[in-house]
């Protein structure tokens, strides 16, 4: 039997990436099938409120696990001195 790649992802895993242009920073949230929709919504709300993340994409897998891509604009600070 072929092992599903999502079964190797730890429960509640978070990964951070940047796009090639450097304009956005991405946060990928993996939510297991055992976690309720309310708990997943609460985690997404906390990231959006406190980290200034916005939901870009969500995906529901056959087994019930979910994956959410959040993004935020990278702020470039220029030196003044």
Secondary structure in CASP SS format (residue, H / E / C, confidence):
PFRMAT SS
TARGET T0000
AUTHOR 0000-0000-0000
METHOD secondary structure of the structure
MODEL  1
X C 1.00
X C 1.00
X C 1.00
X C 1.00
X H 1.00
X H 1.00
X H 1.00
X H 1.00
X C 1.00
X C 1.00
X C 1.00
X C 1.00
X C 1.00
X E 1.00
X E 1.00
X E 1.00
X E 1.00
X E 1.00
X C 1.00
X C 1.00
X C 1.00
X C 1.00
X C 1.00
X E 1.00
X E 1.00
X E 1.00
X E 1.00
X E 1.00
X E 1.00
X E 1.00
X E 1.00
X C 1.00
X C 1.00
X C 1.00
X C 1.00
X C 1.00
X H 1.00
X H 1.00
X H 1.00
X H 1.00
X H 1.00
X H 1.00
X H 1.00
X H 1.00
X H 1.00
X H 1.00
X H 1.00
X H 1.00
X H 1.00
X H 1.00
X H 1.00
X C 1.00
X C 1.00
X E 1.00
X E 1.00
X E 1.00
X E 1.00
X E 1.00
X E 1.00
X E 1.00
X C 1.00
X C 1.00
X C 1.00
X C 1.00
X C 1.00
X E 1.00
X E 1.00
X E 1.00
X E 1.00
X E 1.00
X E 1.00
X E 1.00
X E 1.00
X C 1.00
X C 1.00
X C 1.00
X C 1.00
X C 1.00
X C 1.00
X C 1.00
X C 1.00
END
